[in-house]
Amino acid sequence: MENAERSGLVVASCDALGLADITERPAIVVAADSGLHAVMGRGWTPDCVVGDMDSVDLNLLAAAEKGGALIERHPVMKDESDLELALAAAKRLGVTDAHVVARDGGRLDHQFANLVVLATPRLDPMRVSATIGDHQVWVVRGRQDLRLPVGSHLGIHAVGGPATVSTSGVLFPLDREVLSAFEARGIANAVVEEPVRLEVTLGVVLIVSSPVEPTG
């Protein structure tokens, strides 16, 4: 028997407003270090708190533990980021469809690492998407349809190596074309019809939809 679908939310550093659009608590909620503040501010007790706890309010951490949260502590000097560890915890907890919420900005190396770890093969077959500030991100292997408003910006970025990609519903469609991880060819696209259809027959890509900048 196939495993049942199980939604999960992984919250990194952001505030409770970053979770305001999530109207229903997912089956599993994992807080990555200071992401605990946003989760508790939303009125939820996480199932798990993961990280080195170097930026967590210890009173909130104690309240989460009292409420039944599993606390997974890691040393400050470690090889993985808190988000990476939190995603691994979500997979261990049986999450099949994980959504990450994190703030935009901050250190560039952290931002880059947080995007790359979304696509690590260690999470496959768990589906991963993310809200990073005002940006939406999806990790795509195989086929996926995205429903985005016409006119939305859309970028396609191969990660970890080349990817063979076909797309429709965008201004510059692809037909089994190879995108390199070291070129910017996939950026600056736009949605022209719904849904956007994607098929990645080799490799993995990050789809990034950024806010449309106001004109005039």
N, C-alpha and C positions, 0 to 999 in steps of 0.2 A: 504494500500500500504506500502511495506517495505521501510525503510529509505535507501536513496542512500548511497553508499560507499563514505567516505570522509577521505582522508589521512591527517595526521597531523604530524608535527615535533615539538618535545619538546627539547629545547637546554638548558643544564645546563652549568656548568663551563667548557669551552674548548676554543680553538682558532679557527679562521676561517678555518685553514687547516683541522680541524676535520669535516668540512662540504663540503670539496672540491669534494668528490665523489658523492654528491647529485647534479645532473645536472639540475633538474627541481624543482622549488619551490613547495612544497606541498600546498594543499588547505588552510591549517591553520598552522601558525607558532607561537609557544608560547615560549617566552624566560623566563627562570627561573633565576631571578636576574642577575648575571654577564654573563649569557648566552647571554644577549643582545649584548655584545661586539662582540661575534662570528657571530651572526646573521647580525648585521649591517656591520661587516667586510666582510661578504659574499655578501653584496650589497642588502640585503633584509630588509624591514621594517616589524617587527613582527606584528601579529594581536593583540597580548596581551603580556604584560610584567608582571610577577607575582613575588612577593617576598618582603622581608623587605628592599630591595634596599641599603643594607649596603656596597655593594662592586660594585656598578654601577657608571659609569661615568655620572654625572648629565647632562652634555651637550648632551651625546648620548641619555639619557632618554628623554630629552626635544625634541630632534630631532625625536625620535620615536613617541612621543605623537603628535607632529606637523604633522607627516606623517600618522596619523590616528590610531595608536596603542592604545588599551585600557590599561590603567595602573591600576593594581590591587595591592595596597599597603597593607602590613601586618606588624604588630609590630615585632621588633627583638625578643622579648620574646614571643614565640608562641609554640604550641604543634606539629606543622607540619613542615616538611622540605620544602624548596622552591620548590624542585622537586615534592614533593607530591602535593603541591598546584597547580603547573603548570599542572600536569596530570589531576587534577580535573577540571581545567579551560578548558583544551582541550576537555574533555568529555562534559562539558556544551556547548561548541562551536560546538558540533555535530560531533566531530572526531570519526570515527569508527575503524581506524587503525592507531595507534600512534607509531612513532619511536622516541626513546630518544637518544640523543648524549651527552655524558659526558666524562670528562677526567678520566684517571686511576690514582690511587695513592691518596695521601692526607690522612686525618684522617681515621683510620680504622672504627670507629663508623659511620662516614658519608658514607663510601663505603658500609658497611653492610646495613645501613638503605636504601640507594638508590636502592639496589638490591631488598630488601624485598618489598618496596612500589610498585615496578613494578607489583607485583602479588596480590595486595590488591583486595578483592572481590568487593570493592566499584567501581572499574573501569569496571567490567564485565557488558556487553559483549564486551566492547572495546578491540580489539586485541592490544597487546603491545610487542614491540621488542626494542632492544637497542644496541647501539655501545658504549662500555665503554673502551676508549683507543683503544687497538688492539683486544679487545674481543667482540664477538657477543653474544647477549642474546635474548632468546625468552621466553615469558610466554605461556605455553600450557595448555589449558583445552580442553577436547574432542580430535578431530583428527586434525593433522597437518602434512604436508610434508615439509621437509627442503632440499634444494639443496646445498650441501656442497661438496667441493673437496674430493675425496678419500684420506684417510690418515689424514684428519682433526681430531684434538682432539675434544671430545665431552663429556660433563658431564651432568648428569640428577640429579636435586636436588629437592626433595619434599619440599614445604614450607607451613607453616600453619597447618601441620598435615600430616598423611600418604597419599600416592597417589598410586592408582593401575594403572600400566603402562605396555603397550605392545610396543615393538619396533622392527623394522627390518632395514637392511642396515647398522648395526653396528657390531663391533667385538664381543660384548657380548650382544646378543639380550635378551629381556624380553618378557614373555608371561603371561600377566595379573598378574604380580607380584607386591607385595606391597613394596614400598620404604618408609622408615621412614624418617621423617624430622630430626632425630637425629643420622643418620648413614651416612657413606661416600660411601656406596655401589655403587652409581650411577656414581662416578667419574672415570676418567682414561679410558674412552671408546674411540673408534675411528671409523671413517666412512670407510666402506668397499665397499659400492655401493650407487649410487644415484637412487631415492631420499631416504633420511632417513624418514621412516614412524613412526609416533608416535600416540598412542591412549591412552588418559588418561581418564579412565572410572570413576574414583573417585579422587577428590582432584585437586591440581594444581602443576605444576612443572616449574622450571626454567631450560632451556637448555642453556648451556654455551659452546661456541666453542672458544678455545684459540689458539693463533698463534702456529704453529709448530716450535719448537726450532731447529736451525740449528745443523747439526751433522758434526763431523770431524774437 
